[in-house]
Amino acid sequence: MVARDDSPGSVTLADVARRARVSPATASRVINGSTKPVAEGLRERVLKAVADLRYVPNAHAQNLARAGRSVVGVIVHDVSDPYFAEITRGLQRVASAHGQLLVICNSYRDPARELEYVALLRAQRAGALVLAGSGYHDAVFTRQLNAHLTAFTDGGGRVAVIGRHELVGAAVLPENEHGGHALGGHVCALGHKKIGVLAGPRQLTTTTDRLTGLKRACAEHGVPLPPRRIVYSDFTRDGGAAAAAALLDAEPSLTAIVALNDAMAVGALATLRERGIAVPDRVSVVGFDDMPIARDVTPALTTVRLPLVEMGERAMYLALSRTEEGHVERAAAEVVWRDSCVAPPA
């Protein structure tokens, strides 16, 4: 029979967890001083097991773990997209002020890639995660992502999201539905009855929320918005150009085009210019987000302003604080009226 070596240094974390009748993750949270709450009874059992077994933590491993906590992982759809570039400015501003290093990951709206990034950042001992892209209408993916995020927070990590998700963590929610309703109300109030919509990808909650607000405004003004006047495409300039072309081919009598982001609106302006259709004299165009380029295109773009940089700042504060899970902060949306939208031609 081989005798067990109970000398200091030979006892492992697993031994402590077994002695305390808790999971290794719980034992680790108590020993390493995690911010994740642990019930007092469990904490006392772990500490007693540590004393009984004379457990000495591996100093090198602890130092590595603590070093990693100065890293914040940020998952965006595409940081070259002006929407995410503005949000990232806010994230970076707060992270730098708190001595945090950002690791930016582009998912390109691929849910499987988002799962991979969360697993990688967890393995690299990032201290916090910020998910800055839209949520998905995908229950299976949401359950899978929540499982990864729960494991991350159980290990002491913190999570913040921007946009409507059904995920663990704190959230900054832009008022997309309110913005869509306000924008639709202004367009309808000018007298437009034939409105076309350039919508983003169907599976994104951002698309759903903005379109829901717009539809509600049209219904309140008695303006029809049949499915044939809504074209779904990518939230990009080229996506907007292609969607506008399809919309104009199907409905040449439109007097207004509502794009659910500014990049699509810029694409629509290009298509209208190529076809010799005057904006806003013949067709009005509006966007959403108020990207910096919205002021510089001709004509200047009527749009919905979201405080994108501030949204990034607030999300980073949430990720670095001990804000309780489920905390929600809302980011206001307001219509910015410029030259691209006027009353329809008589």
N, C-alpha and C positions, 0 to 999 in steps of 0.2 A: 504494500500500500504506500502510495506517495503522499507525504505530508503536505498540507497546504501552507503556502508562504503568506502569512498575514503581516509581514513587515511593511512599514510605510513605503509607498511607492509601488507595491505589488498589487494593491487593491485597486480595482477599476471602477469607473462610473457605473457600469452594469451591476457590479457587486453591491454598490450603495443602493441602486434602484431596487434590486431584488430584496435586500434587507429591509428597506422602507416600504416595500409592497406598492411601489409607484412605477410609472413608466420612466425610461431613461431621459425622455424629454423633460418631464417634471423635475427629476433630480437635477438635471443640467440647469434648469431655470433657477432653482433655489441656490445651487452652488455658485453659479456665475453671476448672480444678481440681476437676472433678467427683469425688464419692466413689465413682462406679462404676469398678471396676478396669479398667485397660487394660494389655495385655501390654507388657513393657518394650521389646521390639523396635519395636512400633508407636509407643510414646511417643517413642522416640529419633528415628524417622523424622519424626514430626510436628514435634518441636522443631527438627530440622535444616531442615525446610521453612520453618518460621517464620523462622529465621535467614537462610536463603538468599534468601527473598523479602522480608525486612525487613517482615514482617507486623505491623501495629499494630491490635489489637482495637478495635472501636468501643466507646468508654468509656460512651456513653449507653446502648447496648444491654446492656452488661454490668451496669450499675447497675440497669436495669429487671429483668433476669433475677434478680439477687441479691435485689432487693427482694421479688420474688414468692416466694422460698424461705421467707419467714416465714409462709406460708399453708399450712394443712393442709386438704385436702378430705375430708369425711366423708360417705359415702353410706349411708343407713339406709332401711329400708322406710317408716317413718313415725315421726317424732320425737315425735308426740303419743301414740304407743303407750307405756304405762308401761315396757315392757321396754327400748325404745330410749332413753326419757328417762333411765332410770337409767344405762345405758351411756354416754350422752352426758355425764352429770355427771362420770363418771370421765375421759372424754376431755378435757373442758374444764378440769378441775382440773390435769392435767399440762401441757396446752397453754399455759395461762395462766402457769404457773410457768416455762415456757421461752420466753416472749415470742412465742408462736405464735397466729395468728388462725385460728379454725375457720370453715369454710364448710360449712354443713349442707345436704345435698341429700336430698330425699325421693323415693324411686323408686316407692313404692306397689306394690312387687313387680312392677314392669314391667321385664323384662330390657332391652328396647330403650332405656328411659329411663336405665338404669344405664350402658349403653354411651355414650349421649350425654353424661352427666355426666362420665365419665372423660375423654372427648375434650375437653370444655370446660375441665375443671380442668387438664388437660395444657397446653392452649393458654394458660391463665392463669398458667403457670409455677408451679403449686403445688409445694411442696417434698416433700410426702408425701400419700399417700392412705390412708384407713382405710375398708374395706368392712365394715360392722357387721351386715349382714343375713344371712339364711340362704343357703346355696348352693342351686343349682338342679340338678335331674336333667335337664339339657339340654346334650348334648355340643356342639352347634353354637354355642350361646350361650357356653359355657365357652371354646371355641377363639377366638371373636371377642373376648371380654373379655381373655383372656390375650394376644392380639396387641396390644391397646391398652395393657395393663399392662407388657408387655415394652418397648414403645416408650417408655413413661414412665420405666421404670427405666434404659433405655439412655441417657436424657437426664439421668441423675443423680437422679431421683426415688426415693422409697422407698415400699414398700407393706406394709401390715399388714391382716390380715383377722380377723374374729371369727366363729367357726363353721366348719363343715366345707365347704371349697371345694377345688377342684382348680386353684388359681391360684398364680401367682408371688407371692413375698413371704413374710414371717413370719406366724405365725398364733397366735391364742389360741383354744383349742378347749374349749368347755364340755363336760363329761362327760354329754351328753344320754342316751346309751344306758345308761350306768351308773345315771343318775337314774331312767330309766324302769323299769329292772330292780329297783332298790331299792324304788320306790314300789309296783310290782306285787307284789313279794314281801310287803310289809306288808299290802296289801289282801287278798291270798290267805290269808295266815297268820291273819287274823281270821276266816276261814271263808266268805268270799264266793265263790260259785260262778257267779252270774249277773252278770257285769260287762259294762258297755257303755263304749265309748270315743268321746270327742269328739276327733277328730284334726284337725290343721291341713290346709292345702293339700297335695295329693299330691305336687306337683312340688318341694317344699322338702326339703332334706336334714335339717333339724331335725325335721320330722314323721317321716321315716323312722327316724332314730336313736332318738327317744323311743319310738316304737311298737315298734321291734325289741326294745328292752330290756324293755318291758312284755310283749310276746308270749313272750319267753324265760322270764320269771318265771312267767307263767301255765302254760306247758308244764311247768316244773319242779314245779309244785304240782298238776298234773293238772286244771287249770281250763280248760274249753273257751273259746275266743275266736273264734267263727266270723265270717266277713265281715259277716253281717247285723247284728252288734253293734258294728260300727265305722262311724261316720259322719264323712265328711270335710267340712270347712267352713272359713270364714275364721278366723284367729286373733284374733277379736274377741268382744266381749260379745254382739252380735247374732248372730254366727255360732254361738256356743255355745248361745244360747237356741233358735235354730232347729234346730240339730243335736240338742239334748236333746229337743225336742218330737218330732222324727222318730223318735228312738231309743225313746222311751217309747210312742209309738203302735205301733211294730213289736214291742217287747219290754216289755210292761207289768209283767212280773214281775221286772225287774232289781232288784238290791239295792245295787249300787254303780255310780257313773259316774266314770270317770277322764277328766279333761279334760287335754289336752296343753299347755295354758297356763292361767294364772290368769284371764285375761279370759274365756275360754270357760267356765271353772268358775263365774264370777260370773253369766254368762248362764244356765247350767244351774240355779243356785240360784233365779234369777228365775222360770224356767219351772216348777220344782217348787213354788215358793210359789204361783204362779197356779193350779196344779192341786190345791192343798191337800195335797200330799205332804210329809210331815214329814221334815226332814233334821236329824240322821242316823237318827232312829228307824225310818223306813221305807226310805229310800235314803241311802247315804253318798255324799259327793262329795269328790273330791280334784283338785288342780290341779298346776301346774308353773311354777316361776320364783321364787315368793315375792315378788310385788309388795307394796308397802306396804299396799294395800287388803286383802290376804289376811288380815291380822290384824283388820281392822275390820268385815268382813262378819259376818252372823249366820246360822249359827254360824261361828266363826273357821275359816279354811280350812286343812286339811291339804294340804301341797304339797311340792315339791322346791325347795330353796333353791340358787340360783346366785349367786355373788358378782358381781353385774352391774356395780356401780360399779368394783370392782377389775378386772374384765375390761376396762372402758374404759381405766382407768389403764395396765394392762399393754400394751394394744394401742397406746396413744399412745407409751409408752416405746419399743416396738419400731419404730414409724414414725419416731421422731426419732433412733434410734441407727443404728449401722452393722452391725446384726445381719445375719448372713448369710442369704441366701434359703433358705427351707425350714425355718428354725428354728421349733419348735413349743413352746408352753407350754400346759399343761392347767389348766382351772379346775374344781375339785371340785364335785360335786353331793351334797347330803345331804337326807334326808327330814326335814321339820319336822312333827311330829305335833300337830294341834289338834283342835277339837271336831267337825269335820264328818264324821269317819269313825270308825265303831264297828263292832262285830260285827253281822252281819245279824240281822234279827228271827227269833225261833225259829219 
